[in-house]
Amino acid sequence: MSFDPHSVQLPVTEIIDDVRQHLSQGNTLIVNAPPGAGKSTLLPLALLNEPWLEGKKILMLEPRRLAARTIAERLSHFLEEPVGQTVGFRIRFENRTSENTKIEVLTEGILTRMIQNDNALENVGLVIFDEFHERSIHADIALALCREAQQVLRSDLRIMIMSATLNMPQLTSLLKAPAIVSKGKQYPVEVRYENDIDEFSMAELCARTVIKAAKNNEGDILVFLPGQREIHTANEILRRELRGFSIHMLYGSLPQRQQAAAILPDRNGNRKVVLATSIAETSLTIEGVKVVVDSGFGRTSKFDPNSGLSRLETVRISRDSADQRAGRAGRLSPGVCYRMWSTVTQQRLTEHITPEILEADLASLVLDMSQWGITDVQQMTWLTPPPKGPLAQATDLLHQLEALENGRITAHGKKMLRLPCHPRIAHMLLMAEEDNQLELATDIAALLEERDPLGREAGIDINTRIEALRIHRRENRDNRKMGRIEKIAEQYRSLFNIQPNNSSVDPFETGVLITRAYPERIAFARPGNNAQFQLSNGRYAMAGHREDLADEPWLAICHIDAREGMGKIFMASPLNPRDLAPLVKETEVITWDTSEGGLIATKDLRIGSIVLQSKPLPSPDESHRVAAISEALKKEGEQLLDFSEDVQQWQNRTLSLRKWNPQDQWPEVSSSSLLQTNAEWLSPYLIKVKRPEDLKKINLKEVLQHSLTFEQQQQLDKQAPTHISVPSGSKVKLMYRDNAEAPVLAVRIQEVFGLAETPKVNEGKQSILLHLLSPGFKPVQITSDLKSFWSDAYFEVKKELKRRYPKHVWPDDPWNEPAISGVKKKY
């Protein structure tokens, strides 16, 4: 195990001594080093024998399984040992470690599970977060938990964050940690911008660019495409038209042998083209690459809190991702990067990648935190706090899955955490264990986690896939897609120590199991609407009219898109309504429907939002009525309530003081904010409301005024008065504007004769804007400097006014002319 990291000629060797010194003195460090600098391979080995480790392990987190396996192999190569000795790796369903392992390379979700079992990470001395710029949700969760352990239980636990592209100011500020930068040895990369492409033509156009680049440049070519579909399309084109090259694909679900072939030099010495997803952006060094062709797109899973579903979206990459990709061409020598977009588009790219935590399903995060006893997730140390909407959605789902009760983790939830899968799948497996349905559940779990092996032409019935999987297993067929699914099913079976079942499937049993994972996707056929279904979460979806399941009265849906309006069902199973009896609940439902005249109160038999039977509820609970109206106001309040001009002026006055005097903590009273918080200030006035016209009768200005404290009401009238007295004796209304702009005083010019200075509000700190009017109330001058107007512009204005209004007096000395509100007669 003797290895001198300084003996390897990689740029990161220049910072090894600094890294050692900082970690001997502090417990958190940030390392910024470019691609190819050697940070992932040399730094863990350089720290292996540090005194502060005291025999404890180093854990290094990688965002992808391929990177974890490859880096472990590279580290073991340096030590001249097999993987599993000093260096090992752990990824989902695969553990290559031993009692001798001192460096464990993990995928990020594995660390979260380790912390659940050992909050203090007692046998760990250092946790390295590699390629942290990718900002996966698992990395953010793991960092939050490690920081919690470090601050509460283990001040000696070291954390080191590494990446080639980091938002350094934000990270150093949050972690209050020093940063070390390695300049590395990045060769120059010439960037060539092509024309903009769209996601529909990118595979073909990228393939054409590869052919051009192959003719004009030396070396292997790395092509970045968003997903498997585009990779396979480009692969077909290049195999037909690019002679003398070895074409390889590289994405996460490929067999390990094919992934290794893409990374290593070609056995026959041919030039290579590697068609890869963003898996090739970081950590992996693909030998021989001198040319990069970048589509500029990636594929990411985005969670829609309105539907409770995640969907894969093809999106533009960020500028730092584009830099990472281009850098792949300059790791070993000068290179070229063809960007399939214009220089104009380059300027529009976002600076940094969007953290996954902002767009992901947060169910696993909430369950992980609950295991720690953390009920308020927002109080953790987050580089990017998880958004409140998806957090609430995830919490509600976990209550449905019986993982939480009153916000706290249940015994069932703790069992779910022990399984290496999403809480939905974990709940289904555990319930199947109770019902003696595990053989079927493990097949379903494997199918749900992988891409559809049969495609859309096979219809939407998941039972067709289960039967195909069982035939594949029974007859030992050679089918790569089914083989991958069977491998996952086998791993699930090993967890429960069960044997496979290859008998025929009862589709109704499948349906029940799917409802365990997706209780909100129980679907009932809409009467009279062929192939259209209402889901228990209130949404609607449809199947193709020719689908075998189109005429089923009940479905359990497992794959559906998250489009607005009518969703589309991609995979489901029929349900026997008798199996749903335990889910039927009697519920008092009070809603507001403006088109139907207001409040509607019923006593329903329901499965979620699906109404099986309904009858009127004569005397609904008062608090429930108010809550229903309050909820409706959040969506329709601007039309239902009387936001008169007086109300809008009250809002503008208050909002102006909020901006002018931030130290005084005036409330946020914009219409959108008021409607979202209406329960706090309007509830007492909703008790007797039944119809839309009752809402219009509410004196909104009076209600809002009373929502302020007595002191605030006085301050509002004093600092932002509704009227201003002018020299004529009139009280003229002030018009307050959006965005705290200067209030407008529209006043006839004769009423302000003798007024030398522009009036002010906010205790003399805010000037107003004068709209000086003619006797006919037409604007003649707009000014915020009345003194200057009398001295200069007045005399030009006077000529026109004297001609148009000869009966009025237009003095030569407006400073000393008495102001009047009417017409001063001439003598």
C-alpha positions in Angstrom: 0.0 0.0 0.0 3.0 2.3 -0.2 2.4 4.9 -2.8 3.9 8.4 -3.3 1.3 10.7 -4.9 4.0 13.1 -5.8 5.5 10.5 -8.1 2.6 10.9 -10.5 2.9 13.8 -13.0 -0.6 15.3 -12.5 -1.3 19.0 -11.8 -3.0 18.4 -8.5 0.3 17.3 -6.9 1.1 21.0 -6.5 -1.7 21.5 -3.9 -1.3 18.2 -2.0 0.7 19.7 0.8 -1.7 22.6 1.2 -4.7 20.2 1.3 -2.9 18.2 4.0 -2.2 21.3 6.1 -5.7 22.7 5.9 -7.3 19.4 6.9 -4.9 19.0 9.8 -6.1 22.4 11.1 -9.7 22.5 10.1 -12.6 20.2 9.4 -14.0 21.5 6.0 -12.2 22.3 2.8 -13.1 23.2 -0.8 -10.9 22.2 -3.7 -11.3 23.7 -7.1 -9.4 21.9 -9.9 -10.0 21.6 -13.6 -10.8 18.4 -15.5 -7.8 16.1 -15.7 -6.0 17.6 -12.8 -6.0 14.3 -10.9 -8.1 15.4 -7.8 -10.3 12.3 -7.8 -7.4 9.9 -7.9 -4.4 11.5 -6.1 -6.0 13.4 -3.2 -7.7 10.4 -1.5 -4.5 8.4 -1.7 -2.4 11.4 -0.5 -4.6 11.6 2.6 -4.8 7.9 3.4 -2.1 8.0 6.1 -2.8 11.3 7.7 -2.6 11.3 11.6 -6.1 12.8 12.1 -7.7 9.8 10.2 -6.7 7.5 13.2 -7.4 4.4 11.3 -10.8 5.7 10.1 -12.0 5.4 6.5 -12.3 7.9 3.7 -15.6 7.9 1.8 -15.6 9.5 -1.6 -19.0 10.3 -3.2 -19.5 10.2 -6.9 -22.7 11.3 -8.7 -22.7 8.2 -11.0 -22.2 4.5 -10.7 -19.8 4.3 -13.7 -17.6 7.0 -12.2 -17.6 5.2 -8.8 -16.5 1.9 -10.3 -13.9 3.5 -12.7 -12.3 5.6 -10.0 -12.1 2.7 -7.6 -10.3 0.7 -10.3 -7.9 3.5 -11.0 -7.0 4.0 -7.3 -6.5 0.3 -6.9 -4.2 0.3 -10.0 -2.0 2.9 -8.4 -1.7 0.7 -5.3 -1.2 -2.4 -7.4 -4.1 -4.1 -5.7 -7.4 -5.6 -6.8 -10.5 -3.6 -6.1 -12.0 -4.5 -2.7 -8.7 -4.3 -0.8 -7.5 -0.9 0.3 -9.9 0.7 -2.2 -13.4 -0.5 -2.8 -16.7 0.7 -4.1 -20.3 0.5 -3.2 -23.1 1.2 -5.6 -26.7 0.1 -5.7 -26.9 -3.6 -5.5 -23.1 -4.0 -5.7 -20.6 -4.0 -2.9 -16.9 -4.5 -3.6 -15.4 -3.7 -0.2 -13.7 -5.8 2.5 -12.6 -5.4 6.1 -9.3 -4.1 4.7 -10.9 -1.2 2.7 -9.8 2.2 3.8 -11.2 4.2 0.8 -14.8 3.5 -0.2 -16.0 5.1 -3.4 -19.8 5.4 -3.2 -22.7 6.8 -5.1 -24.3 9.5 -3.1 -27.5 7.7 -2.1 -25.4 5.0 -0.4 -23.9 7.5 2.0 -27.4 8.7 3.1 -28.2 5.1 4.0 -25.0 4.8 5.9 -25.8 7.9 8.0 -29.2 6.5 8.8 -27.5 3.5 10.3 -24.8 5.5 12.1 -25.6 9.1 12.6 -22.1 9.9 13.8 -20.2 8.0 11.0 -18.0 6.7 13.8 -15.6 4.8 11.6 -15.3 7.6 9.0 -12.6 10.3 9.2 -13.2 12.1 5.9 -16.1 12.5 3.4 -15.1 13.7 0.0 -17.8 15.1 -2.3 -16.4 14.7 -5.8 -17.8 16.6 -8.8 -20.1 18.6 -6.4 -21.0 21.1 -9.1 -23.4 18.6 -10.6 -25.6 19.4 -7.6 -27.5 16.1 -7.4 -30.2 16.0 -4.7 -28.4 13.0 -3.1 -25.2 15.1 -2.8 -27.2 18.0 -1.2 -28.9 15.6 1.2 -25.6 13.9 2.1 -23.8 17.3 2.7 -26.7 18.5 4.9 -26.5 15.4 7.0 -22.7 15.4 7.2 -22.8 19.0 8.3 -25.4 18.2 10.9 -23.2 15.3 12.2 -20.1 17.5 12.1 -21.8 20.3 14.1 -23.7 18.2 16.6 -21.8 14.9 17.0 -18.4 14.8 15.3 -16.4 18.0 15.2 -13.5 15.9 14.0 -15.3 14.6 10.9 -13.6 16.2 7.9 -15.5 17.2 4.8 -13.8 18.0 1.5 -15.8 19.3 -1.5 -14.2 19.0 -4.9 -15.1 20.1 -8.4 -13.8 21.7 -11.6 -16.6 24.3 -11.8 -18.0 25.5 -8.5 -19.9 28.6 -7.4 -17.1 29.4 -5.1 -18.4 32.6 -3.3 -21.7 30.9 -2.4 -20.0 27.7 -1.2 -17.3 29.3 0.9 -19.8 31.7 2.5 -22.2 28.9 3.4 -19.7 26.5 4.8 -17.3 29.2 6.2 -14.5 27.1 4.8 -11.3 27.9 2.9 -10.8 27.1 -0.7 -7.7 25.8 -2.5 -7.5 26.3 -6.3 -5.3 24.1 -8.5 -4.7 25.7 -11.9 -4.0 22.4 -13.4 -2.7 21.8 -16.9 -5.5 22.3 -19.3 -4.5 22.4 -22.9 -6.1 25.1 -25.1 -9.4 24.2 -26.7 -10.5 26.0 -29.8 -14.3 26.5 -29.6 -16.2 26.6 -32.9 -19.8 27.7 -32.9 -22.2 26.1 -35.3 -25.8 27.1 -36.0 -28.5 26.6 -33.4 -30.3 23.2 -33.5 -33.5 21.9 -31.9 -34.0 18.7 -30.0 -35.7 17.1 -32.9 -32.9 17.3 -35.4 -29.9 17.3 -33.0 -28.9 13.6 -33.5 -28.7 13.9 -37.3 -26.9 17.3 -37.2 -24.5 16.2 -34.5 -23.6 13.1 -36.6 -23.0 15.3 -39.6 -20.7 17.5 -37.6 -18.8 14.4 -36.3 -18.2 13.4 -39.9 -16.9 16.9 -40.7 -14.7 17.0 -37.5 -13.3 13.5 -38.3 -12.0 14.8 -41.7 -10.6 18.1 -40.3 -9.1 17.0 -37.0 -7.0 14.3 -35.4 -7.8 12.2 -32.4 -10.9 10.5 -30.9 -14.2 12.3 -30.8 -16.5 12.6 -27.8 -20.1 13.6 -28.6 -22.5 14.8 -25.9 -26.2 14.0 -26.5 -29.1 14.2 -24.0 -30.3 10.6 -24.0 -30.4 7.1 -25.4 -32.8 7.9 -28.2 -30.5 10.5 -29.7 -27.4 8.4 -29.1 -28.9 5.4 -30.9 -30.0 7.6 -33.9 -26.5 9.1 -34.2 -24.9 5.7 -33.8 -26.9 4.3 -36.8 -25.9 7.2 -39.0 -22.2 7.1 -38.1 -21.9 3.3 -38.5 -23.3 3.7 -42.0 -21.2 6.7 -43.1 -18.0 7.0 -41.0 -15.6 4.4 -42.1 -12.4 3.4 -40.2 -13.8 4.5 -36.8 -14.8 2.5 -33.9 -18.2 3.8 -32.7 -19.2 3.4 -29.0 -22.2 4.4 -27.0 -21.9 5.5 -23.3 -24.8 5.9 -20.9 -25.7 4.7 -17.5 -27.8 1.6 -18.2 -25.3 0.0 -20.7 -23.6 -3.2 -19.6 -20.3 -2.7 -17.8 -18.4 -4.3 -20.6 -19.7 -1.8 -23.2 -19.0 1.1 -20.9 -15.4 0.0 -20.4 -14.9 -0.4 -24.2 -16.1 3.3 -24.6 -13.6 4.5 -22.1 -10.5 2.5 -23.0 -8.4 2.9 -26.2 -9.6 0.9 -29.2 -8.0 -2.6 -29.2 -7.2 -2.4 -33.0 -5.8 1.1 -32.8 -8.8 2.7 -34.7 -9.9 6.2 -34.0 -13.0 6.3 -31.8 -16.2 8.2 -31.6 -17.9 8.0 -28.2 -21.6 9.0 -28.1 -22.3 9.9 -24.5 -24.8 11.5 -22.2 -23.7 13.9 -19.5 -22.2 10.9 -17.8 -19.0 11.8 -19.6 -18.8 15.4 -18.4 -16.9 14.6 -15.2 -14.6 12.1 -13.4 -14.2 9.8 -16.4 -11.1 10.2 -18.6 -11.7 8.8 -22.1 -8.3 8.2 -23.6 -7.4 9.8 -26.8 -10.2 12.4 -27.1 -9.1 15.6 -28.9 -12.4 16.6 -30.3 -15.7 17.3 -28.6 -19.1 17.7 -30.4 -21.6 19.2 -27.9 -25.3 19.2 -28.7 -25.8 21.7 -26.0 -28.7 19.7 -24.5 -29.1 17.5 -21.5 -31.9 15.5 -20.0 -33.1 16.1 -16.5 -35.9 14.8 -14.3 -38.2 17.6 -13.2 -40.9 17.2 -10.5 -44.2 18.9 -11.0 -45.8 19.6 -7.6 -49.2 20.3 -9.2 -49.4 16.7 -10.6 -47.2 14.9 -8.1 -45.2 13.4 -11.0 -41.7 13.7 -12.4 -41.0 13.9 -16.0 -37.8 13.8 -18.1 -37.2 17.1 -19.9 -34.7 18.0 -22.6 -33.1 21.3 -21.5 -30.3 23.6 -22.5 -27.2 23.0 -20.5 -25.6 25.7 -18.3 -22.4 27.6 -19.2 -20.4 25.8 -16.6 -21.5 22.4 -18.1 -20.6 23.6 -21.5 -17.1 24.5 -20.2 -16.8 21.1 -18.6 -17.7 19.4 -21.9 -15.3 21.5 -23.9 -12.5 20.8 -21.4 -12.7 17.1 -22.3 -11.0 18.0 -25.6 -8.0 19.5 -23.8 -7.1 17.0 -21.2 -4.2 15.3 -23.0 -3.3 17.8 -25.8 -4.7 20.9 -27.6 -8.2 20.2 -28.9 -11.3 21.4 -30.6 -14.9 21.7 -29.4 -17.8 22.1 -31.9 -20.8 23.7 -30.1 -24.1 23.1 -31.8 -25.3 26.6 -31.0 -24.6 30.2 -31.9 -22.5 32.8 -30.0 -25.8 34.6 -29.3 -27.2 31.5 -27.6 -24.0 31.1 -25.7 -24.6 34.5 -24.1 -28.0 33.4 -23.0 -27.0 30.2 -21.2 -27.4 30.3 -17.4 -24.2 30.6 -15.5 -24.6 27.4 -13.3 -26.5 24.2 -13.5 -29.9 24.2 -11.7 -29.6 22.2 -8.5 -31.6 19.0 -8.7 -33.2 19.8 -5.3 -35.2 22.6 -7.0 -36.8 20.2 -9.5 -36.8 16.7 -8.0 -39.3 14.6 -6.1 -38.5 15.2 -2.5 -40.1 12.2 -0.9 -36.8 10.4 -0.2 -35.3 13.7 1.2 -38.2 14.2 3.7 -38.1 10.5 4.8 -34.3 10.7 5.3 -34.7 13.9 7.4 -37.5 12.3 9.4 -35.3 9.4 10.4 -33.0 11.9 11.9 -35.9 13.4 13.9 -35.9 16.6 11.7 -39.4 17.8 11.2 -38.5 21.2 9.8 -36.3 20.4 6.8 -35.8 24.1 6.1 -33.7 24.5 9.3 -30.9 22.3 7.9 -27.8 23.7 6.3 -28.7 23.8 2.6 -26.6 25.3 -0.2 -30.0 25.5 -1.9 -33.0 25.1 0.4 -35.7 22.7 -1.0 -38.8 24.5 -2.2 -41.8 24.6 0.0 -44.4 23.3 -2.5 -42.7 20.1 -3.4 -41.8 19.6 0.3 -45.5 19.7 1.2 -46.3 17.4 -1.6 -43.7 14.9 -0.5 -44.8 15.0 3.1 -48.4 14.4 2.1 -47.4 11.4 -0.1 -45.4 9.9 2.8 -48.4 10.1 5.1 -50.4 8.3 2.4 -47.7 5.6 2.3 -47.9 5.3 6.1 -44.2 6.3 6.4 -45.1 9.4 8.4 -47.8 10.0 11.1 -48.4 13.5 12.3 -45.1 14.5 10.6 -43.0 11.9 12.4 -41.5 8.7 11.0 -43.3 5.4 11.7 -41.9 2.0 12.2 -43.1 1.2 8.7 -41.2 4.3 7.4 -38.0 3.1 9.1 -38.4 -0.3 7.3 -38.9 1.6 4.0 -35.6 3.4 4.5 -33.7 0.1 4.7 -34.7 -0.7 1.1 -32.5 0.8 -1.7 -35.4 2.3 -3.7 -37.9 5.2 -3.8 -40.4 5.2 -0.9 -43.2 4.3 -3.3 -41.5 1.1 -4.3 -40.4 0.4 -0.8 -44.0 0.7 0.5 -45.3 -1.6 -2.3 -42.6 -4.3 -1.5 -43.3 -4.2 2.3 -47.1 -4.4 1.8 -46.6 -7.3 -0.7 -44.5 -9.1 1.9 -47.5 -8.9 4.3 -49.9 -10.2 1.5 -47.5 -12.9 0.3 -47.2 -11.2 -3.1 -43.4 -10.5 -3.1 -42.6 -12.5 -6.2 -45.0 -10.3 -8.3 -44.0 -7.1 -6.5 -40.3 -7.6 -7.2 -41.0 -8.0 -10.9 -43.2 -4.9 -10.8 -40.5 -2.9 -9.0 -37.9 -3.8 -11.6 -40.2 -2.9 -14.5 -41.1 0.5 -12.9 -37.5 1.5 -12.4 -36.3 0.7 -15.9 -37.3 1.9 -19.3 -40.3 0.1 -20.9 -38.8 -3.0 -22.5 -41.6 -3.4 -25.1 -42.3 0.1 -26.2 -45.6 1.9 -26.8 -46.6 -0.5 -29.6 -47.2 -3.2 -26.9 -50.0 -1.1 -25.4 -50.3 0.2 -21.8 -50.9 -3.0 -19.9 -48.0 -3.6 -17.5 -49.1 -7.2 -17.2 -47.9 -7.7 -20.8 -44.4 -6.7 -19.6 -44.6 -9.0 -16.5 -45.6 -11.9 -18.7 -42.7 -11.1 -21.1 -40.2 -10.9 -18.2 -41.4 -14.3 -16.9 -41.1 -15.9 -20.4 -37.6 -14.4 -20.7 -36.7 -15.9 -17.3 -38.4 -19.2 -17.9 -36.9 -19.8 -21.4 -33.6 -18.0 -20.7 -33.9 -15.9 -23.8 -31.2 -13.5 -25.0 -32.8 -10.1 -24.6 -30.7 -7.2 -23.4 -33.5 -5.1 -22.1 -35.3 -7.9 -20.3 -31.9 -9.1 -19.0 -31.3 -5.7 -17.3 -34.8 -5.8 -15.7 -34.4 -9.4 -14.6 -31.0 -8.4 -12.9 -32.8 -5.8 -10.8 -35.7 -8.1 -10.0 -33.1 -10.7 -8.9 -31.4 -8.2 -6.7 -34.8 -7.4 -5.1 -35.5 -11.1 -4.6 -32.2 -11.5 -2.9 -33.1 -8.8 -0.4 -36.1 -10.8 0.7 -34.6 -14.2 0.1 -37.3 -15.5 -2.3 -37.3 -17.4 -5.5 -38.7 -16.2 -8.8 -42.3 -17.0 -9.9 -42.8 -17.6 -13.6 -46.5 -18.6 -13.5 -49.3 -16.6 -15.2 -50.2 -13.2 -13.6 -53.5 -12.2 -12.1 -53.8 -8.6 -13.5 -56.1 -7.6 -10.6 -53.3 -8.5 -8.1 -50.9 -6.4 -10.2 -53.4 -3.5 -9.9 -53.6 -3.7 -6.1 -49.8 -3.6 -5.8 -49.6 -0.6 -8.1 -52.1 1.2 -5.9 -49.7 0.7 -3.0 -47.0 2.6 -4.8 -49.3 5.2 -6.5 -52.4 5.6 -4.3 -53.1 9.0 -5.9 -53.3 7.3 -9.4 -56.3 5.0 -8.8 -58.4 5.9 -11.9 -62.1 5.6 -12.5 -63.6 5.7 -16.1 -65.5 8.9 -16.7 -69.1 8.1 -17.7 -69.7 8.7 -21.4 -66.1 9.6 -22.1 -64.5 6.5 -23.7 -60.9 5.9 -22.5 -60.9 9.0 -20.2 -60.3 8.5 -16.5 -60.4 10.6 -13.3 -57.5 10.0 -11.0 -57.9 9.9 -7.2 -55.7 13.0 -7.0 -58.3 15.0 -9.0 -56.5 15.0 -12.4 -57.7 13.5 -15.6 -55.9 11.2 -18.1 -56.7 9.2 -21.2 -55.7 6.0 -22.9 -55.8 5.3 -26.6 -59.2 4.3 -27.8 -57.8 1.0 -29.2 -56.0 0.0 -25.9 -57.2 -3.2 -24.3 -57.6 -1.3 -21.0 -59.6 1.6 -22.6 -62.9 0.0 -21.5 -61.9 -1.0 -18.0 -64.0 0.7 -15.3 -61.0 1.0 -12.9 -57.3 1.3 -13.5 -54.1 1.5 -11.4 -51.8 3.8 -13.3 -48.0 3.6 -12.9 -46.7 5.6 -15.8 -48.4 8.9 -16.9 -47.1 12.1 -18.3 -47.5 15.4 -16.4 -49.0 17.5 -19.2 -51.5 20.2 -18.3 -55.2 19.3 -18.6 -55.7 15.8 -19.9 -52.7 13.6 -19.2 -51.8 10.5 -21.2 -51.5 7.0 -19.7 -48.5 5.0 -20.7 -48.7 2.0 -18.3 -51.4 0.7 -16.1 -53.2 -2.4 -14.8 -56.9 -3.1 -14.4 -58.4 -3.0 -10.9 -61.2 -5.0 -9.3 -63.4 -2.4 -7.5 -64.0 -4.9 -4.7 -60.3 -4.6 -3.9 -60.8 -0.9 -3.3 -63.3 -1.2 -0.5 -60.7 -0.5 2.3 -59.9 2.8 0.5 -63.4 4.2 0.5 -64.0 6.9 3.0 -67.0 8.9 4.0 -66.1 12.6 3.7 -67.8 15.9 4.3 -66.8 18.0 1.3 -67.2 21.7 1.3 -66.1 23.6 -1.8 -66.6 26.9 -3.6 -67.7 27.0 -7.2 -68.4 30.5 -8.5 -70.2 29.2 -11.6 -72.5 27.1 -9.5 -73.4 30.0 -7.2 -70.9 29.7 -4.4 -70.6 27.2 -1.5 -71.4 23.6 -2.2 -71.5 21.2 0.8 -72.0 17.4 0.4 -71.4 14.2 2.3 -69.5 11.9 -0.1 -68.2 8.3 -0.4 -64.8 8.9 -2.0 -61.5 7.4 -3.0 -59.4 10.5 -2.9 -61.1 12.9 -5.4 -63.2 10.2 -7.0 -66.8 10.5 -5.9 -68.7 7.3 -5.6 -71.8 8.7 -3.9 -72.8 12.2 -2.9 -75.7 13.8 -1.0 -76.2 17.4 0.3 -74.9 18.4 3.6 -77.4 20.8 5.2 -75.3 22.2 8.1 -71.6 22.2 7.3 -69.1 23.0 9.9 -68.4 26.8 10.1 -64.6 26.4 10.0 -64.8 24.1 7.0 -67.0 26.6 5.2 -64.6 29.4 5.8 -61.6 27.3 4.8 -63.3 26.5 1.5 -64.0 30.1 0.7 -60.5 31.1 1.8 -59.0 28.5 -0.6 -61.2 29.8 -3.5 -60.0 33.3 -2.8 -56.4 32.3 -3.3 -57.3 31.4 -6.9 -60.2 33.8 -7.8 -59.9 36.5 -5.2 -59.2 39.4 -7.5 -62.6 38.8 -9.3 -64.5 37.8 -6.2 -63.5 40.6 -3.8 -64.1 44.3 -4.4 -60.6 45.6 -5.1 -61.9 49.1 -5.7 -59.7 52.2 -6.5 -59.8 53.1 -2.8 -58.5 49.6 -1.9 -55.8 49.8 -4.5 -54.7 53.2 -3.2 -54.5 51.8 0.3 -52.3 49.0 -1.0 -50.1 51.4 -2.9 -49.7 53.7 0.2 -48.8 50.8 2.4 -46.4 49.2 -0.1 -44.8 52.6 -0.7 -44.0 53.0 3.0 -42.8 49.4 3.0 -40.2 50.3 0.4 -39.4 53.8 1.6 -39.0 52.7 5.3 -37.9 49.0 5.3 -36.8 49.2 8.9 -40.5 49.8 10.0 -41.6 46.3 8.8 -44.8 47.3 6.9 -46.7 44.2 5.8 -46.6 42.9 2.2 -50.1 43.8 0.9 -49.8 43.2 -2.9 -53.0 41.6 -4.2 -51.3 38.2 -4.8 -49.8 38.2 -1.2 -53.1 39.3 0.4 -55.0 36.5 -1.4 -52.5 33.8 -0.4 -52.7 34.9 3.2 -56.4 35.8 3.3 -57.1 33.3 6.1 -55.0 35.5 8.4 -56.9 38.8 8.0 -60.2 38.0 6.3 -61.6 34.8 8.0 -63.9 36.6 10.5 -65.7 38.3 7.6 -66.3 35.1 5.7 -68.5 33.4 8.3 -71.8 34.4 6.8 -70.7 34.3 3.1 -72.6 31.8 0.9 -72.7 33.4 -2.5 -70.3 35.5 -4.7 -72.4 38.6 -4.1 -71.8 38.3 -0.4 -68.0 38.7 -1.0 -68.6 41.8 -3.0 -70.4 43.4 0.0 -67.3 43.1 2.2 -65.8 46.6 2.8 -62.3 45.5 1.8 -60.6 48.8 2.6 -62.0 48.9 6.1 -61.0 45.2 6.7 -57.5 45.9 5.5 -57.2 49.1 7.5 -58.1 47.1 10.7 -55.5 44.4 9.8 -52.9 47.0 10.8 -52.1 47.8 14.4 -53.5 51.1 15.7 -50.0 52.6 15.6 -49.6 51.6 11.9 -53.0 53.0 11.0 -51.9 56.4 12.5 -48.5 56.2 10.8 -50.1 55.4 7.4 -52.4 58.5 7.6 -49.5 60.6 8.7 -46.7 59.4 6.4 -48.8 58.6 3.4 -51.8 61.0 3.5 -54.7 60.5 1.1 -55.0 64.3 0.4 -52.8 67.4 0.5 -54.0 70.9 1.3 -53.0 73.5 -1.3 -52.9 77.3 -1.0 -56.4 77.7 -2.5 -57.8 75.9 0.6 -58.7 72.8 -1.3 -57.8 69.3 -0.2 -56.5 67.5 -3.3 -56.3 63.7 -3.6 -52.9 62.1 -3.9 -52.5 59.2 -6.3 -50.1 56.6 -5.0 -48.4 54.4 -7.7 -47.0 50.9 -8.0 -43.4 50.2 -7.1 -43.3 53.1 -4.6 -42.9 55.7 -7.4 -43.5 59.3 -6.4 -47.2 59.9 -5.7 -49.0 62.2 -8.1 -50.8 65.4 -7.2 -53.0 66.5 -10.1 -54.1 70.1 -9.3 -55.1 73.2 -11.3 -52.3 75.6 -11.6 -54.3 78.5 -10.1 -54.7 76.6 -6.8 -51.0 76.5 -6.1 -50.1 80.1 -6.9 -47.8 81.2 -4.1 -46.6 77.7 -3.3 -42.8 77.9 -3.5 -41.7 74.3 -2.7 -43.0 70.9 -4.0 -45.0 69.2 -1.2 -43.5 66.1 0.3 -44.8 63.0 2.1 -43.2 60.3 4.3 -42.4 63.0 6.9 -40.7 65.2 4.4 -38.5 62.5 2.9 -40.4 61.8 -0.3 -41.2 64.4 -3.0 -44.4 64.1 -4.9 -44.9 64.6 -8.7 -47.1 67.6 -9.6 -49.4 67.3 -12.6 -50.3 71.0 -13.1 -53.6 71.3 -14.8 -55.4 74.0 -16.9 -58.7 75.4 -15.7 -60.2 72.7 -18.0 -58.3 70.1 -16.0 -55.9 69.3 -18.9 -52.3 68.6 -18.0 -50.0 71.5 -18.9 -46.8 70.6 -17.0 -45.4 67.7 -15.0 -42.8 68.6 -12.5 -41.2 67.5 -9.2 -39.5 71.0 -8.9 -42.2 73.6 -8.4 -39.7 76.3 -7.6 -38.0 75.8 -10.9 -41.3 75.8 -12.7 -42.3 79.2 -11.4 -38.9 80.7 -12.3 -38.8 79.3 -15.9 -41.4 77.2 -17.5 -44.4 79.1 -16.1 -43.9 82.1 -18.4 -44.0 79.9 -21.5 -47.1 78.0 -20.2 -48.7 81.3 -19.3 -48.8 82.5 -22.9 -50.9 79.5 -24.1 -53.1 79.6 -21.0 -53.8 83.3 -21.4 -54.9 82.7 -25.0 -57.1 79.7 -24.2 -58.6 81.0 -20.9 -58.9 84.8 -21.2 -61.4 85.1 -18.4 -58.8 83.9 -15.9 -56.0 85.9 -14.3 -52.5 84.8 -15.3 -50.2 87.0 -13.2 -46.6 88.0 -14.0 -45.7 87.3 -10.4 -47.2 83.8 -9.5 -45.1 83.8 -6.3 -47.3 86.4 -4.7 -50.6 85.9 -6.5 -53.4 84.6 -4.2 -54.4 81.1 -5.1 -58.1 80.5 -5.9 -60.2 77.4 -6.5 -62.6 79.1 -9.0 -62.4 82.0 -11.5 -61.0 85.3 -10.3 -62.9 88.1 -12.0 -61.0 90.8 -13.8 -61.5 94.5 -12.8 
